[in-house]
């Protein structure tokens, strides 16, 4: 097992990959912070590519008030899958921490 982490600040126009699992998959926790100054619609998913549009699994779609956080625990990825995020506003932070299997 190897520890792995990733961080991305969503800008409101482009989705982004937060972290990619290794060749044997992995398990990750994700923390989201809305630092935009306004309410944000945020989506979190699992994708075979870095594109949110390719996400085969939607984990959550939620509204976060300014300075509100959300936590997701033990997200299991298959080999080489990505955790991806998308927001309708800038300055939404996503951090993933976990282990490759």
For each residue, the residues with C-beta under 8 A, 3 or more apart:
1: 99 100 101
2: 22 99 100
3: 97 98 99
4: 19 21 22 26 28 97 98 99 100
5: 19 95 96 97 98
6: 17 18 19 20 83 95 96
7: 18 93 94 95 96
8: 16 17 18 85 93 94
9: 90 91 92 93 94
10: 14 15 16 42 85 86 87 90 91 92 93 94
11: 14 87 90 91
12: 36 87 88 89 90 92
13:
14: 10 11
15: 10 51 52 53 84 85 86
16: 8 10 50 52 84 85 86 94
17: 6 8 20 47 50 82 83 84
18: 6 7 8 30 82 83 84 85 94 95 96
19: 4 5 6 28 82 83 96 98
20: 6 17 80 81 82
21: 4 24 25 26 28 77 78 79 80 81 82 100 101
22: 2 4 25 26 79 80 100 101
23: 79 80 100
24: 21 79 100 101
25: 21 22 76 77 78 79 81 100 101
26: 4 21 22 76 77 98 99 100 101
27: 74 75 76 77 98 99 101
28: 4 19 21 74 75 77 83 96 97 98 99
29: 71 72 73 74 75 96 97 98
30: 18 44 71 72 75 83 94 95 96
31: 69 70 71 94 95 97
32: 42 44 64 69 70 71 72 85 92 93 94 95
33: 67 68 69 92 93
34: 39 40 42 64 65 66 67 68 69 87 89 91 92
35: 66 67 91 92 93
36: 12 40 66 87 89 90 91 92
37: 66 91
38: 66 89
39: 34 63 64 65 66 89
40: 34 36 63 64 87 88 89 92
41: 61 62 63 87 88 89
42: 10 32 34 60 61 62 63 64 70 85 86 87 88 92
43: 52 58 60 61 62 85 86 87
44: 30 32 58 59 60 61 72 83 84 85 94
45: 52 55 56 57 58 59 83 84 85 86
46: 55 56 57 59 75 77 81 82 83 84
47: 17 50 51 52 54 55 56 81 82 84
48: 54 56 80 81 82
49: 54 82
50: 16 17 47 82 84
51: 15 47 54 55 84
52: 15 16 43 45 47 55 84 85 86
53: 15
54: 47 48 49 51
55: 45 46 47 51 52 58 84
56: 45 46 47 48
57: 45 46
58: 43 44 45 55 61
59: 44 45 46 72 75
60: 42 43 44 70 72
61: 41 42 43 44 58
62: 41 42 43 70
63: 39 40 41 42
64: 32 34 39 40 42 68 69 70 92
65: 34 39 68
66: 34 35 36 37 38 39
67: 33 34 35
68: 33 34 64 65
69: 31 32 33 34 64
70: 31 32 42 60 62 64
71: 29 30 31 32
72: 29 30 32 44 59 60 75
73: 29
74: 27 28 29
75: 27 28 29 30 46 59 72 83 98
76: 25 26 27
77: 21 25 26 27 28 46 81 82 83
78: 21 25 81
79: 21 22 23 24 25
80: 20 21 22 23 48
81: 20 21 25 46 47 48 77 78
82: 17 18 19 20 21 46 47 48 49 50 77
83: 6 17 18 19 28 30 44 45 46 75 77 96
84: 15 16 17 18 44 45 46 47 50 51 52 55
85: 8 10 15 16 18 32 42 43 44 45 52 92 94
86: 10 15 16 42 43 45 52
87: 10 11 12 34 36 40 41 42 43 90 92
88: 12 40 41 42
89: 12 34 36 38 39 40 41 92
90: 9 10 11 12 36 87
91: 9 10 11 34 35 36 37
92: 9 10 12 32 33 34 35 36 40 42 64 85 87 89
93: 7 8 9 10 32 33 35
94: 7 8 9 10 16 18 30 31 32 44 85
95: 5 6 7 18 30 31 32
96: 5 6 7 18 19 28 29 30 83
97: 3 4 5 28 29 31
98: 3 4 5 19 26 27 28 29 75
99: 1 2 3 4 26 27 28
100: 1 2 4 21 22 23 24 25 26
101: 1 21 22 24 25 26 27
